[in-house]
């Protein structure tokens, strides 16, 4: 007897329009929250992948810089820079300067460089 009366109260409560409207708005609220959370989760995953890509690029650049530092600290590089930029040489070493071929007009090629026609000067300027 109590069970039938209890069931009738539940049926009445659930069939009322107010409860249905409240449940409907509750479902809409929960649905919006779930959709918003999924959107945030996707944005976070995109940010993570972007950061992982930038981390790998930075690590690659860092390894290249470490290699460059090793090279710049090597004795071969230091010796070459001392020779080229500071004009230094090892004890007992003799420096020989070799002129490069094709570096403009040599005075012996033409008797008087001032008498060269203008078109020939331009030709030699651009193509020699």
Helices and strands as residue ranges (DSSP letters): H 2-15, H 17-73, H 75-85, G 113-115, H 118-127
